[in-house]
C-alpha cells in the first residue's frame, strides 16, 4: 500500500510539473527566462539605449548585411531620434552601406513614411586609414523635378576628382544630378566624388544631398541610381 501511495503521489507530482510546463510554454519558468534572456535583441530595437550612450555610429564591413542595417535606419527614421551614421572603408564596405540606405528608403516608401538621404565626408581612422562617414538625414519624400536632373555616370576607373569637379559645377548652378553606378568599385568612386564636391562648395554656402535607389539598366543589370540634391546652408 505504501508503495502504491508513493507511486500515486509521484504521478501527481509529475502531472503537476507537466501542467506547469504546458502553461509556461512547454518548459520550466526558469529555463524559459534563461533562454529568453539569451536570445539576441535585433539592433533595430535597442537603438534608443545606444543613442543614450552617445553612440549613433554603425560600422559597415564587406560582410555586413544591408537588410539588417536598413531595418535600423528605417526604425530610427520613424522614431524621434537622429538617423545613424554609417562608417565605410573601401569599395565593398561602401557598396554595403549604399545598399542599406537604398533598402531603407524602400521600407519607408512602402509604409508611406518620411524619406532619408545621406551626405558623405572623409574621416581619418585610428589605424591611419581614411574612411568615409555616410551621415544619414531625414528628408521629405518628393519625386518632382527628377526628370530635369543632369545625368552622370561613374565607373571603377573614374577619377573621383574629375567627377567631383562636374558635380561641383552643376551644384553651383543649382541643378539636380543623377549618378548611375554598377558594382562596388564604381559606387565607391561616386561616393568619394560626392564627398570631394561637398568640400569644394562648402565655402559657398552650398551643400549636396544624395538619395540612392536601385534601378535596372538596358540589359537588365541592377545598378545604383544616386539622385543628388543641392541646398543652401
N, C-alpha and C positions, 0 to 999 in steps of 0.2 A: 504493500500500500504506500509505504514511504517513497519507494522508487517511482510508483505511478504518480503520486502527488508532486514529486520533484520534477518529473517529466512534464506534467501539465503546467507547472509554474514556468519551466524553461520554455515551453511552447508559447505561453502567453507573453513572456518577456521578448521572445523572438518576434512574435506578431506585432507587439507594440513598437519594437525597433523598426520593423518593416514599414508600419504605418507612418511612423515619424519620417522615415526616409522618403516615402512617397509624397508626403506633404511638403517636404523640403526640396522636392525635385529629384528624388532618387538617390540622394547621398546625405550623410550626416551633415548637420549645420556647420560644424567647424571645418569640415573638408570643403563644403561649398564656398564658405567665406574665404578659405585659403586659395582655392582655385580662382575665385572672382578677383581676389587681390593680385593674383599672378598674371591675369590677362592684361596685355599691353593696352594702354589708352591711346587711341589714334590722335596724332598731333593736331588734327583739326578741332579736337575737343578740349585741349589743355592749353591753348594759346594765351588765355587770359592770365594764367599763372606765370607763363614765360614772359609776357609783356610786363607784368608787375615786377619781375626781377630785372627789368631793364634790358631784356634780350629779345629783339624782334628780327634777328638775322638768321636766315636759313642758308646753310652752305650746300651747294649743289655739286655733285660729283658726276663722273661719266656713267656710273651705275645707278644714280638716283632715279626714282620712279616719278615721272612727270605728273601722273594722275594723282598720286598721293599729295604732292606739293600743290597741285591745282585745287584740291579739296580744301587745303589750308588757306590758300589765297582767297577762294570764294567765301569761306566761312568768315574770315576777317573782313572782307569787303561788305558782308551783310551786317556785321556787328559794328558797334560804336567804338571801334579802335582803328588805329592805322594799319594799313596792309603791310605784310612783311617785306623785307629787303632780301633779295637773293644774291649770294656771293658766288661768282663763277670764275673758273680758271681754266683756260684752254678751250679749244673748239668743241669737244664732246660735252664738257660741263655747260658751256654756253648754250649748246643745242638743247640740252635737257631743260635748262632754265626757261628758254623761249617757248618750248613745247608746253611747259607747265602753265605759263601765263596765257598762252593761246587756249589751252583746255579750260582754264578757269573762266575765261571770257565766254566759252560755250556753255559752261554750267550756269553762269549768271544770266545769259541770254535766254536759256530755257525757262528760267524762273522769273523772267522779266524784271530782274533786279538791276542795280547800278552796274556800270562798266568799270574796267580798270585799264590803266596804261602803265608804261614804265619809262624811266629815264636812266640811261647808263652813265656811269662815271668810273674812271680808273681809281684803283686803290693799291697802295703798297702793302704787301703782306709781311709778316714777321720773318718768313723764311727767305726774304729777298726777292720773291717773285712779284709780278704785277698781276692783279686780278681785276675784275670788273664787278661793280655793285649795280644790280638792277633794282632801282628804287621804284616800288610799285605804288601807284596812287589811284584813288577812286576818281571816276570821271563820269559825267552824264552820258547816257547812251544816245548817240546820234549817228545817223547814216548819211545825212545830206552833205553835198559838196565833194564826195569822194570821186565822182566821175571826172572832175576837173583836176585831179591830182596829177602831178608830174611823175611819169613812170621812170623808174631806175632799176638797174639790175646789179646783183653782186655775185661774184664767183670766188672760189677759194684762192684764185690768183689775183684778185682785185687788190690794188693798192688802197689801203684804208684811208690814207691821207688825201689821195686824189678824189675818192668818193666823198670824203668829208668836205672837200672844197666845193663840190657840186651841191651838197646838202646845205652848206652854209649860204651859198649864193641864193638858192631858192628860198631859204628861210628869211633872208633879208628882204625878199620881195613879198613875204607873207604867203607864199604858196605852199599848198599841201603836197606831199610826196608819197609815193608808194615804192618800196623796195621789195623785189621778189628774189628770194634766195632758195637754192636747193642744196641740201646737205649741210653737215656740221661746219665744214670749212668756210663755205660762203656765208652762212649765218653769222659765224664768228667775225668775219671781216666786216659785215654790215653793222653789227653791234659796235665794233671798235670805231667805225666811221661815224656813227651817230654820237658816240662819246666825244670824239675829237671835234665834231661840228659844234657840239654844245659848248665846248671850251672856246671855240673860235668866235662865237656870237654872244657869250655871256656878258661882255663889257658893253654890249649894245642894247641891253635890257630885253633880250630875246631868249626864249628857251624852246626846246624841241621835245615833244612827247611822242611815244611810239605805241601803237596798238597792233599786236601781232595776231594773225589768224591763219588757219590752214586754207590752202587753195589747190587747185589742180591746173597744171599747165597743159599744153596741147596734146601731148602723148599720154595723158592720164597720170603723170608723175605728181606725187604730192609735194608741194612747195610751201614755204612760209611767206606770207604776204605781210609786210610791215607798213602800216599807214603812219606817216609822220605828220604831226600837227604842230603848228607854230603858235606860241602865245607870248604876250608881252609880260614882262616881270616888273 
